[in-house]
Structure formats: C-alpha cells, structure tokens
Amino acid sequence: MTICYFGLSKPRLARDLVYLKGLKAKGVEVLECFDSSKYIIKYFKLIQKHNALKGKYDAIFVGYMSNLTVLLAKLISNKRVVYNALCSQYEGVILDREEHKPFSLVAWYFWLIDFIAFKMADLILVETEEQKKFLVKFFKAKAEKFRVVFTGADESLFYPDENIKKFTDFTVMFRGYFLPATGIKYIIEAAKILEPENIKFLLIGRGIFTPEIKQQIINLQVNNMELITEFLSNEDLRNKMLASHICLGQFSDHQRLTRTIQNKTFEALALKLPYLTADSASNRELLIDGVNCLFTKPADSADLAVKIMSLKNDPALQERLMENGYKLYQEKLNSTALGNQVFNLIAEEISKR
C-alpha cells in the first residue's frame, strides 16, 4: 500500500505522527504532499506538488487540522479520500476556545468548511463514539463514513524512564492549554483545599485563560502551586511529567468533555503515570475508574481534592493505575496497534473502488 499524506503542514502532531509511524512499520509507503505558504497560494502549490505524485498512491490521507484541503483532495485525486479529522474545527474555535459567538458569521464559516469536509471525505477518522454521534447530527454527515480510532502518543517522547527521580514533595501535575473546557479553576481550588497536606501542584501551559488563572492564584493566596507558562523543550516537559506523582486531565462540565479524550490521557498512560480526570461518556469508552485511571466529578474541586488525597495515601492504588494504564497503552494505543487499525480501515476503503 502507498498513501499520499496531504495537508497544510508537515505531520507534527500526535494525531498524524502515531498513525503514520504505525503505517510505515506495517510496510506502507507514505508520500508527503503538504504546503504551509501564506494565503491562497498554498493551495496552488499543493496542486503542483500533487501533480508529481499522480498515479503513485492508493489513497489520499488528509492530515489533522487540514479540513480546508479535503475538498481540494477530492477534486484533484481519483483515489479514496481519508480524512483524519479527530473533531471539527468549529468545535476548537467556537466551542472550545470560545473565540466567537455560535451564531456569528465566523461561526457559520467554520461550520461550512467542516460540513464540506465531512461531505467530501470517503472515510473519516474521529476520536470517540460520542464525537461521531455529535458530528453526524451537527453537520448532517453520513454515519457510515465515520470510524473511531484513538489518538495515542508520540513514543519518541512519551515513554517510562526509571532514571528520572520523583520530586521530593508529592506533586500533582497538569500540562495543556488554558482554555474554558480545561477546568483549571477547579485544580486551583483543590490546591487551596490541600495546602495543609504537603502536596505540590505544578501547572504547565498557556492559553487565553492565563490572566484569569494568575489572578485566581493571587486571589485565593495559593502557596503550594507553581505556574509555568514559558515554552519548555520536549525533554524538559517529559522530565517534569515523569518527576510528578499524578498526572491530571480536565475537570470542567463543558459540553466538549463529554465527547473528547485529551492528548494528555494517552501521554500519562504512555509514561506509566497515575491518571486522574473528570468522569465522562467519552473517557469511559477507553478508561475504567479505579482500574487504569481515577475519575472525579466534573466541576467539583472538593471531590478532586478527595481523589488526590486518596491517591497520595494509597501507594497500592497508584501502582495499580500505573500498571494497568501502561498495559492498556501497550496493548491498544501504541503506534503498532493503531497503525494496524488504520491500515485495515484504509485497505477496506481502497477495496470499494
């Protein structure tokens, strides 16, 4: 099998990297065709680059965050178009980051380009069954086009390392974007509750909520929390994660969390760290409470504090979550397992021609 990776940037995010690594290990040849030039010129360059690859591949694989190129792929290629969607761009811009109102002209623009992408693609890869249900209903898409494939993590970065020493204080770590759906406010409130318990909180990230987060830490006079907003190298980030005792997920009651599984979930499992996150229908598609993770009630800082204490005081529970979480990753979420799954889906799609 030969596929053409088609998109607006070189594959660099886990959603593409993991699948492509697994496909290559399976013997698939991947021909890259991408362009990140400014403005509309990138589409003309994509067409030129693609012309040199015509007749050399079996399917065209549109990369994550390249929904604008799905229509182009359909127009210039006579092969099946596989769209590695994960979710919709409308969700990221309008629902997640809340950059524009849901019924604004900008919102309608993002809805339209997602609608066209889902209409034109022959096979669409998404992250959960809950996400599939939402996309089918919200974008009037055909359910039979969708297949659920988990994301995984970049194994060149996220892997266990017993040489990394744990922090002296019991440390609870969050890494990610500071967005409305994240629920950082509940982490800060839980940190305040747990100030007498000799527990340190480490927040690593940045985003539109950074000013509010800094102000909340000041207002609550939280003294057991370190906030890192500057860029960290991959190695430094990984070392800080491995040095922590618990990895945190997301904790708001935002509608997006009922459909998504965050990248940090796969990272924590790959690093063999105990993982604590909010209970949701999407998380239950992958995780089992008390077996390979620990769930807390959404938007409930008191319950989050209780769950953190239960982990701190129960080393056996920590060990169970670590072992079972890592076993889950090794069996179902590594690049080999996911690559095999994507290979079979693409092969099935090619056979339809």
HELIX and SHEET records of a PDB file:
HELIX    1   1 ALA A   14  ALA A   25  1                                  12    
HELIX    2   2 ILE A   41  ASN A   51  1                                  11    
HELIX    3   3 LEU A   68  ILE A   76  1                                   9    
HELIX    4   4 GLN A   89  TYR A   90  1                                   2    
HELIX    5   5 GLU A   91  ASP A   96  3                                   6    
HELIX    6   6 LEU A  105  MET A  120  1                                  16    
HELIX    7   7 GLU A  129  PHE A  138  1                                  10    
HELIX    8   8 ALA A  143  LYS A  145  5                                   3    
HELIX    9   9 ILE A  184  ILE A  193  1                                  10    
HELIX   10  10 GLU A  195  GLU A  197  5                                   3    
HELIX   11  11 THR A  210  LEU A  220  1                                  11    
HELIX   12  12 ASN A  234  ALA A  243  1                                  10    
HELIX   13  13 GLN A  255  THR A  258  5                                   4    
HELIX   14  14 ASN A  263  LEU A  271  1                                   9    
HELIX   15  15 ASN A  283  GLU A  285  5                                   3    
HELIX   16  16 SER A  301  LYS A  312  1                                  12    
HELIX   17  17 PRO A  315  LEU A  328  1                                  14    
HELIX   18  18 TYR A  329  LEU A  333  3                                   5    
HELIX   19  19 SER A  335  ILE A  350  1                                  16    
SHEET    1   A 6 GLU A  29  PHE A  34  0                                        
SHEET    2   A 6 THR A   2  GLY A   7  1                                        
SHEET    3   A 6 ALA A  59  VAL A  62  1                                        
SHEET    4   A 6 ARG A  80  LEU A  86  1                                        
SHEET    5   A 6 LEU A 123  VAL A 126  1                                        
SHEET    6   A 6 PHE A 146  VAL A 148  1                                        
SHEET    1   B 6 MET A 225  ILE A 228  0                                        
SHEET    2   B 6 ILE A 199  ARG A 206  1                                        
SHEET    3   B 6 PHE A 170  TYR A 177  1                                        
SHEET    4   B 6 ILE A 246  LEU A 248  1                                        
SHEET    5   B 6 TYR A 275  ALA A 278  1                                        
SHEET    6   B 6 LEU A 294  THR A 296  1                                        
END                                                                             
